[in-house]
């Protein structure tokens, strides 16, 4: 069992290769990765770089559900993936997928009931279920939707409801695949706010997301993927300011790109910002004419 | 009304809605609040009586009783509308066909090779009424009881959630397929393909839509299965229920017992013709 500073490693992959059935090339190719528990790990990469397959693998959807050839060593919470019972995995790892139109059960008449479906499956008593769903509804600002039929919601609303139903299950480890793909900037901020709260409460989160500016603010570490391989994994600042990100064709945060452009123009900022607040500090410091130095925040 | 009052009112309504889950589900009507299995047994008994008792009186009476039950259940208007359409579209056709080809005596009139007799008319009438009584019970059941309550009642009787999900999802799939078909038809229309006009034109536009509709449904089924698994659908613990049905009162048990007894007597009468 692999451990990380005394705690069991969240996910440990060693030279993992996965090829879906009836396809030629591998979706994951030689992936070696170790994720610590209690952190928010962002996963970025171009389309078809293997992000969703990585999520599916961590969650056990491959190879338990999607058939294919899996090679290498995969450990989830210290146990070999093949030793996990899929039913136990679903109770241990919450998972939100990217397509909101297939995330709704289709059998519930109201959003409130839809959010409770996971709790029903876990056998949670009614009163506890009601309290938990109420709390999640308030956290995600879904009060206006609770009476609505989930089958008649927009894509963005469905995405929030699907997210809420997984949050309600209160697992310690959550894998989230593009939770904001159908959401406007304001709703995306709300979702990230909730994810941040989860992280603060000690939950482990693996999050695939294209909105790199939001990852810059919230993620503890970032995994960069390209053509089924992990090209870089490390603390958010190190990854977002590195050339590996650009090599993987992933655009850096807007402010980081701006700082790079300024540097290229000979107007280097005191430090490379990755968030707007850092950019504000960096630009203010430069405008004040302070001597250049390393960012210590 | 101020915005604060408006928000306060909405919060109270939301709280009322949530509080509703703490009480047994109700449709606000004594007939519709009966246990779905009780309703099924009563309506099933009526259908059995219509089939088992010879003659046209029993199926006619059952059809009338169905209308009365629908009125008592507060679904009279939609049920009578649907039932009338069934009578006109199917009942009449069955009656005419059966009467025309049943043969028998005395002969009432002859048109070419078709000879219509009194026996044929009575047999046709009975056949049509029995079919109407059976289809009426099915129609009324679905008018009275939402399918989710039927499945909940079955789950509470020990049917697996997997089985009830398949049934519920099958009903939902009918709606979803219709929606998807409309979306694809609209997309076709936007591309300039003629989707309206006479019957032949509409059929010609609709047939090519079927393949993508069913293929997308099959693809979505797999993703839905994974999404359900993510909600611990396959967990081995006993599932709990947010919505609950009210306990079955004694009068309902007695009522169902009487209905079943009547059906048993009708069946016994069919085997041993003592009336």
Interface residues (C-beta under 8 A of the other chain):
Chain A: X59 X61 X65 X86 X87 X90 X91 X94 X95 X96 X97 X99 X101 X102 X103 X104 X105 X106 X107 X108 X109 X112 X113 X116 X117 X118 X119 X120 X121 X122 X123 X124 X125 X126 X127 X129 X130 X133 X134 X143 X144 X146 X147 X151 X162 X165 X166 X169
Chain B: X10 X11 X14 X17 X18 X21 X22 X146 X148 X161 X165 X168 X169 X172 X173 X175 X176 X220 X223 X224 X225 X226 X227 X228 X229 X230 X231 X232 X233 X234 X235 X236 X237 X238 X239 X240 X241 X242 X243 X244
